Amino acid sequence: MGGSILTSLLLSIVLGLLQAQLAQSLFPDALLRPPPVKVTLSGPHGGNATFQQLINHTNPSLGTFSQLYYWNTTYWKGPGSPVVFFTPGESAAAGYSLFLTTESLTGLYAEALGAAIIIFEHRYYGKSSPFEVLDTRNLQYLTLANAIADSVHFAKAVKLPFDKSGKSNAPSAPWIFVGGSYPGALAAWTEKVSPGTFWAYHASSAPVQAIYDFWSYYLPVQEGMPRNCSSDFSKISMHVDDIIESKNYKQIASLKKSFGLHALKHDDDFASAVASPVNMWQGIQLVGNDSTFFQMCDTIEGVHPVDLNGTGNGNSTIAATVVGPSGVGTVKALANYASWFKHEWLPMFCYWSSGAKYDATYKDYKDPMSVGCLDSYNTSSPVFSDLRVNNTANRQWMWLLCNEPFFWWAAAALEEDGILSLLPRAVSTDYQQRLCGVFFPKEGNATFGSHGGKTAHDVNRLTDGWNLTNTTRVLWVNGEFDPWRSASVSSELRPGGPLKSTKKAPVILIKGARHCNDMFTVTGKVNADVGRAQNLSIWQMKTWVEDFYLPAEQRRAKEWAA
């Protein structure tokens, strides 16, 4: 790759992460965010098409909707050759064209296997929604069971534009389901719930265990971030709790004002907003040294000056190493952090995170210091009332959390959890669960699953969660410091400890990596640990695909030997 192209790609990654940090800052999502690089593939080697998908796989009489997919056959060797299948999950597919190229792991797989690539848009996203209005009643068919069945039905029944003979459909050809984050879990869950269609699976950063009180989301964050910063951030959160619990309204008002959050009436909204920047950790890539997260840490520790004009003075490349591991203490850390939050984080936050620049629905957020998007008690807020498919609050993801329910409420750790919490205790599971009712008010008999009594246990009983060990050709890849590791098979809290790697169920834990770092080719070029993980993944998939073409008796003998 030429230097100018690499520079352009790195810049795109940085810009993409800035956008991602805004989008994920309040409630962490399990989303793989690619660099915003637009790739146009047309002609004989690429294009897009739609597939008529069942609205409800358990009731076909409800009819179908059009489900969008993109395809690329640059490396495909003809009918019966492998197909690399990828879904972005909880996002429109249009921004994921990078995964049709060798700038992604899916492209590297296609090149190594002589495979076609398909990007499959998740139901209810982009141009693949059965309904235009996403109210409680219309969201009833957005379920894990339907999402799994979508992929299986598509792989078997689609009339591929590049092979109408059917020889490249599953299971006649080896399809490899590749996913990162929630789609990584979707890949693994598909192997458990509906095996036999896909030949192999790559599950990167896959949160397979549904968890109600997901305080452990922040364990890998604390392990990976600078010790002084984590120590001081915990002290700041403890101070916020102390002030809120004191019921001294003058002190509470003064504290809110120091952060620029005096317009937030409810203390739990204030606590949630104060803690929100720490969620940037998930989006840090291993390309380059710049990160707003480390700028925040350096400001807390007094290393990085605050831009009092709110115009931004660049990202820090120093990981707050000059101050000792105990930090600067509550008084200094609080003053530094509040100033950074008010002057550098908050200005234009609601404007950018809501898309107000382009969307009149969010026009009230054009005030640079607006905190409207942080007010969870204003039920008329467009955050809750925007029912469009391409809404900016990603209500579809919130529905899956509330309805399945995955939950994954990344709340504060309690004293009985045995660790200092990065979040104020006011950011509780109750605070987050309450939002389900705000997003999805009951409509007749239509409601969300957790309101009707469904629990995380129901999901884990279906999928096996952490106990998903008896798998066939599932490759697990996780990052050491990925917050979602705590819900993955590599979780330190998993009964029996992290899943051990075996020939039958290989597990790769990438040292120092975060969320889905293995999915981008450029990361493997600049980070040796990611590069090794990518090379090992390609070797493993080549081995499994070669097995597909072996005579049945020889294949069975090889599987028994493993």
N, C-alpha and C positions, 0 to 999 in steps of 0.2 A: 504494500500500500504506500503510495506517495506521501511525502510529508504534509503537503497542503491538504490532501484529503483527510489524513489522520487529524490534523489540526481542526478542520471543519467539523469532523465527527465529535471530537472532544468538546468543542464549543457547544455543539448541539446537546450533548449529554448534560453539560453544566446548565444550560438554559432549561432543559427538560426537567432537571432536578429542582430548579428554583420553582417551577410551576408545580411539580409534584409535592414539594414541601408545603405549599399553601393548601393543596387539595387534601392532604392526609393529616394536617396538623392537629385537628380536633379529635378525631376518632381514627386510630390506625386502621387501614384496610389491608386486605391480603391481595394487593394488586401488583403485578409486574409492569413497571412503567418503562417503555423503551425510549431512547433518544428520539426527539421529534424529527426524524429524517424521512422525507417523503421519497418513496421509491415507486416509480411508475413502470409496470410491466404489462405489455400488451403484445399482440401479434401471436405468432405460433407458440411462444414459450410461456405465456402468462395471460391472465385475465381474471374476470370475476363472473359469478353466476349465482343463481338462487336455487334453493331446494324446498319443495313443499313439505314442511314439517308438521307433524300432528300437534295441535294445541294441547291436547292431553292424551298421553299414551295409554292411559287406562280407560279412556272414553273417546275412541276415534270418531264418534258421531258428531263431535263438536267441530270437526273440520280441520283445516290446515292454515298455516301462515307461511310467508316466504322467509327463508333463512339464508342470509348472505354468506358466501365464501369466496376466497381468493385462491388462485392456484398458480404454480410455477413449475415448468417441466424442463428447466435448463439442464439438469443432470439426470433426468429420467431416462432409463434405458429401454422403455417400451412396455407393452402389456404384460402384466404379471410382475413387474418390478415393484420395489417397496414404495410406500407412501408415508411421508412424515406429516403427521396430523397435529396441528397446534391450534389452541383457542386462547384468546386474550383473557377470557373469563369476564369479570365484571367491568367491561368497557367496550365501546364500539370498536370494531375491527379496523376501521379506516386508518387509525394511527399506528398500526403494527406492521406496515409493509416491509420494515427492516427484516422481519422474520421470513421473508421470501428470498433472502439473500444470504451470502456467506459472511455477512457482518453479524450473524446470529448463530447460535448453536444449531438451530433447525436447518439453516443453510449448510453448515459444516456436516451435519448428518446426511443431508441430501447428496452432497458432493461425494462423501465417502461410500454411500450405499447405492448410488445410482438411482436415487429416489425422486419422486415428485413431492412438492410441498403443498399443503392445504392449510389455509388460515380460516377457521370456522367461527363465525360470530355467535356468541352466546345469546340464547333467547332473551327477549325483552331489552336488548341493547341495539344501538345504531339503527340499522334498517331491518332488524330481525325481530320486531315486536308484534305479537298478535293484536295488540291494542295500542291506540294512540294516547289514551288517557290512563294513567297508572294509579287508579284509585284502589281502595282495598278490595273491592269485588273483582276488578280485572287482574289483580296480581295473584289470584288464587292458583294460577297454573305455573307460576314461577317457583318451582320446587327443585330440590336436589334430584329426586327421582326422575323428573322430566328432563333435567339437564343431562343426566347420565344416559337416559334413553335416546335423547337427541343425537348424541355422538354415535351410538351403536346403530341406530336406524339409518343415519346418514351414511356411515361407512359401508353398510350392506346394500343400501337401495339407491344411492345417488347414481345418476347417469353422468359420468365424468366427461367433460368436454373434450379431454385429451385421450379418452379411451372408452368408447361407447360399447365395446365388446363385453364389458363386465369382468374381464380378466384381472383388472386392477382393483376391483372391489374387495373388501374384507368379507370372509376370511380367505378368499382365493389368492390374495397377495398379502405380504406382511405389512400391516399398518403399525406405525410406531406413534403412540400417543405421547406428545411432549407438552409439559405444562410447568409453569413456574408460579408459586404462591397458591392461591385458591385453585387455579387450573392444574397445578401439580397435585393437589389433594384430589381433584376431580379425576385425574388420570388414575391414581392409586385406587380410589373408590370404585371406579369403573371396573378395574380388574377384580375387585371383591364382589360387587353387586351384580355385574353382568359380564362374566369372563367369557373368553372364547372368540370374540370378534377381533379385538386388537391383539397383535402378536407380542408387542413389548411396550414398556412404559418408562418414561423419564419423569420423575417427580422431584422437581427442584423447589426447595423451601416450602414444602407442602405441610400445611397445618392440618393434620388428619384427625386430631382429637378436638371435638367440640368441648368448650370450657365456659362455664358461666362466669366465674370470678377469675379473670385472666390477668391477675396481678403479675404473674410470672413473665408477661410480655417484656417487662422492664429488666429482668435478670440479665440477659445478654447485653443489654444497653449499659447497665452498671459495670459489667465485666469488661466491656470494650472501651468505654469513654475514659478520659483522663480522670485519675483518682481525685484530684483536687476539685474538679468540676462536679463530679458525682456527689462528693461530700458536701460541697457548698449548695448544690441544687437541693439536696435533701434537707439541709438546714433552712433554706428559703421556704420550702414547702411546709416544714414543721412550724415555722413562724407564721405563715399564712393560716394554718390550722389554729394556732394559739390565738391569733387575733379574732378569727371568726368565732371560735368557741367562747371567747371572753364576753361576747354580746355588747362590747363597748362600741357603740355605733359611730362615735367620733373617730376612734382609731380605725375602724373598718373603712369608713369613708375616706380617711386620709391615705390608707394603704391603697385603696382602689384608685384614688387620684394620682398617686405616684406612678402607677402603671398606665395611666390614661384610660382606665376602665370604670370611671365613676358613674357612667351611664348604665352600667349593668346593675340592676336592682337585686338580683338573687346571688347570694354568696357562693352557691355551688357553680353557677355559671362563671363567676369571677375566678374561682379556684381552677376550674377547667381551662379557662383561657390562659391563666398564668403558667400552667404546666404545659400547654400545647406545644411550644417550640421543641421540647425534648423529643417529640415524635418525628422530627426531621432525621433522626438517626437511621431509621429504616431505609431512607432513600439515598444514603451516601454510597457512591460507587468507589471502586478502587482505582479510578483513573484520575490522575492529578491530585493535588493536595488541598485545593480550595474547597471550603465547606462553610456554609452559614452556621452550621452546628458548632464548629470549632471557633468561629468568630464569636458566637455567643459565649462559649466557655472562656475564651481569652478575655472577653469583656468582664465577665463575672470575677475573674482572677486579677483584673486590673492590668492585663497585658495589652489589651486592645482598646483604644480610646473610643468613646461613644460619639457618633455623629449627631450633634445636637440640632442640626438643621433638617434632619430626616431625609437627606438626599442620598445617603449611603456612601461609604468610603472604602468599598472593596471588601473582599473576604479575606480573613486571616489564614495564613498557611502554617501558623505555629499552634501546636496542639497543647497549649497551656502547660509547658513543661518547666517554666522558670519558678513557679510557686510550688512549695512542698505538697505532699499528698493530702495533708489535712485541710488545705485550702486557706482562704483568707478570713473565714469566720462569717457569722450571720450578718453582722452590721454592714461590713464592706460589701459582701456578696449581694445582699439585698439591694443596697443603693445602686451598685453597678448594674445589676440585672434589671431592676425597675427602669432605670434610665435607658438601657439598651432596648428593652421591650417597648417603651413609650415612643422613642425617637427613631428606632430602626425596624422593629418587627411590626408594630401595629399600624403605622401609616400605610394606607391603601390595602390593608389586609383583606377586608371584606370586598373591596372593589375588585381585586385580582382573583380572589378565591371564588367569587360568585360569577365572574365573567361579565360584570356590570358594564365594562367598556363596550361590549358587543350586544348585550342583551337587556332590553328595556324592562324586562321583568324585575330586574334587580337595580332599578334606577335609584332607589333610596340609599344605595351603598356607595354612591359617587363621592360623598363627603370623605376626604382622606382619613379622618379619624372615626369613621362610623364603626360601631360595634354591633350593628343590627344582626349580623350573621352569627354572633356569639350568644345571642339571647334565645335560650331554648324554651322560654315560657311564653313567647309571643307566637301564639298559634296561627296568626294571620301572616307571619313572615313567609316570604317566598321560598325560604329553605324548606318549609313544610307544605306550602300550597302549590308549588310548581309540580304539576302532575305529568309534564311532558316526558317523552322517552329520553330526550337528551337534556334532562335537568342537570344542574351542576352539583346538586347535593348527593347524587348517586343513591336515590331512594330505593332503587332495585337492590343494591347491596344491603342497605338497611333492612329491607324486607327479608332477605335471606338470613340475616342475623336474628331477626325477631321471629320469623316463621318456622324455620327448620326445627329448632333454632340452633344456629352455630354459636350465638352469643358473642364469645370472645370479647367481653367487656373488659378493656384494659384499664382496670381501676387501681386505686392506691393499695399498696400492701399494708396489711394490718399488723399490729404488734405480734400477734400469734404466728404470723408468717416468718418471723425471726430475722427480718432484714429491715434496713432503713428504706423508706419509700421515697421514690423520686417525685411522687405526686402528693398533693395535699389529700388528707383523708376525706375531704368533702367530695372528691371525685370518686364516688362509690358506684357499685353495681346498680344500686337502686336508682341513682341519678341517670345512668345510661339506659337501664331498662324502661324507665318512665318515658323515654323518647319514643318507644315503640307505639304507645298510645297516641302520642302527638302526631307522628308521621301517618299512622294508619288507624283513624277512628273507625269504629264498628259501623258497617253498612248492612242493615238487616241482620242476617245470620253470618255475614262475611266478616271475619276477623283474622288476626295473625295467630300462628300456632302456639306461641308461648302464652298468649292470653287464654287459649283453650286448654292449657295444662301440659303442653309438650315441653320436654326438657332436653338438655344436652345428652342425657342418657339415651334418649330415643334415637338421636343421630348416631351415637357411638355403637348402639346395638345393631344398627343397620350396616355401618361401615367397618366396625371393629376398632376404629380409632387407633390408639396406641398399640393395640393388640393385633394390628394388621401385619402379621409376620409370615403367614403361610401363603406367600405370593409366588406368582410365576412370571419371571422376566420383568420385575419391577426394579429399576435403578433409583436409589434414593440419593439426593445430593443436598446438603445443608451447609449453611455458613456458621462459623463458630460464634459470631456476634450478631446473628440475625435474630431480632426480637421474636419472630415467628418460630424460631427453633424450639421455643418452649411448648409449642403445640405439635411439634413434629416427632418422628420416631427417634430423633437425636436429642430429645429433651432430657435434661438432667433429672427432671421430676417424674419421668416415666417409670412405672413400677418395674423393678429389675434393672433400671438404668437405661442409658441410650442403647438402641438396637445395635447389636454387633454385626459387622459386615461378614457375609458368607458368599460363597460362589453362587448360591441360588438367589440370595437377596443381598446384592452388594450395596454398601452404604459408604458414601464419600462425605467426610466432614472437612470443609475447606478452612484452613487456619486463617484467622483474621477477617474472613469474609462476612458480608452482611446478606441482604435479601436478594436472592436470584442473581448474584454476581457472575455465576457460570454461564448465564444465558447470552452474554454479549462477547463477541469475538475479540474486540479491542481490549477487554479486561484481561483476557488470557494472554494477550501479547505483552502487557505491561506488568502483570503479576504472575510470578512463577507458579504459585500454589493453584491459582485458578487455571492457568495453562495446563498444569498436570491433570487437574480434574477433568478438563475438557478432553484432553487426549485419552484419558482412561475411559471416559464415557463413550467416545467414538469407537474405541477398541471393543468395548463391551457390546455396543449395539451391532457392530459388524459381526461379532461372534454369534450373537443371537439370530441375526438375519440369515447368516450362512446356515444355521441350524434349520431354518424354515425350509430350505431347499434340499435338505438331506432326505434320503428314503426314510419312510416312516419307522421301520424297524431300527435303523441306525440312529435316528433321532431319539427314539424311546430309550435305547441303550445308553446314549450319552446323558439323557436326563436322569436316568436311574443312577448312573455313576456319580453324578453331581450330588 
